[in-house]
Structure formats: C-alpha cells, structure tokens
Amino acid sequence: MKKGLWRAENVALVKGDMKFRLDNNWSINYGDNEGDRTLNLDGKDIKVESGVYDIVLDLTDESMPKYVMLKKDL
C-alpha cells in the first residue's frame, strides 16, 4: 500500500460522531467541515450510522487529505 494510505476493513461503528486522530492523541485530529470527504485539521465531527464499514484514509496529498467510508450490507 502507498505511503500515507491506510485501509481498515470490517470496522463496526455505532451511531454517533467520529474523527481521525494521529498517534492516539487529540493534538492532531481531522474532521470534515463540509461533508465532502475532504478532511480538515481540527474539523467538525463526522456523523456515522451504526453498521460495518470499510474505511480508507488518504493522506498522500498533505494539502488535501481525504477519506472514504463504505457501509457494507451484511
């Protein structure tokens, strides 16, 4: 996998809010201010529905970090 690209499969999430954070620490965290799947440093929480997801975090372009969350039908 490419440097700066992470993939997590079959992640069970409950309804609520989430963010991406660096090194298990909140000093560097990413949310999504516009709901456009482009991450913003210290951005708004990302709303999620309960389910199982495949998640891709793409930090390969530091000026435009992105994410994809694909909810799976089980």
C-alpha positions as CSV (number, residue, x, y, z in Angstrom):
1,M,0.0,0.0,0.0
2,K,1.2,3.5,-0.8
3,K,2.8,5.7,1.9
4,G,0.1,7.8,3.6
5,L,-2.7,5.5,2.6
6,W,-4.5,3.4,5.2
7,R,-7.3,0.9,4.9
8,A,-9.4,-0.7,7.6
9,E,-11.9,-3.4,6.7
10,N,-15.0,-4.6,8.6
11,V,-14.9,-1.8,11.2
12,A,-18.1,-2.0,13.4
13,L,-19.3,1.5,14.3
14,V,-22.3,2.7,16.4
15,K,-24.4,5.7,15.6
16,G,-22.6,8.8,16.6
17,D,-19.6,11.0,15.8
18,M,-16.0,10.2,14.9
19,K,-12.8,11.8,13.9
20,F,-9.4,10.6,12.7
21,R,-6.5,11.3,15.1
22,L,-2.8,10.9,15.0
23,D,-0.8,8.7,17.4
24,N,-3.8,8.0,19.7
25,N,-3.6,11.7,20.7
26,W,-6.1,14.5,20.1
27,S,-3.5,17.2,19.4
28,I,-3.6,16.4,15.7
29,N,-7.1,15.3,14.6
30,Y,-9.1,15.5,11.4
31,G,-12.8,16.0,10.9
32,D,-15.0,17.1,7.9
33,N,-16.3,20.6,7.9
34,E,-18.2,20.4,4.6
35,G,-19.3,16.8,4.5
36,D,-17.3,16.5,1.2
37,R,-15.0,13.7,2.4
38,T,-12.1,16.1,2.5
39,L,-10.5,16.2,5.9
40,N,-10.0,19.4,7.9
41,L,-7.4,19.8,10.7
42,D,-9.5,20.2,13.9
43,G,-12.6,19.9,11.7
44,K,-16.1,19.0,12.7
45,D,-17.1,15.5,13.9
46,I,-18.0,13.1,11.1
47,K,-21.6,11.7,11.6
48,V,-21.9,7.9,11.2
49,E,-24.8,5.4,11.3
50,S,-24.5,2.0,13.0
51,G,-23.0,-0.6,10.7
52,V,-19.9,-2.3,9.4
53,Y,-17.6,-0.2,7.2
54,D,-14.5,-0.4,5.0
55,I,-12.6,2.8,5.7
56,V,-9.8,4.4,3.6
57,L,-7.8,7.3,5.0
58,D,-5.7,9.0,2.3
59,L,-3.0,11.4,3.5
60,T,-0.9,11.0,0.3
61,D,-1.6,14.7,-0.6
62,E,-1.0,16.6,2.7
63,S,-2.8,19.7,1.3
64,M,-5.9,17.7,0.5
65,P,-6.4,14.7,2.9
66,K,-9.4,12.6,2.2
67,Y,-11.4,9.6,3.4
68,V,-13.9,7.1,2.2
69,M,-16.3,5.1,4.4
70,L,-18.2,2.4,2.6
71,K,-21.0,0.8,4.6
72,K,-21.3,-2.9,4.0
73,D,-24.6,-4.8,3.6
74,L,-24.4,-7.8,5.8
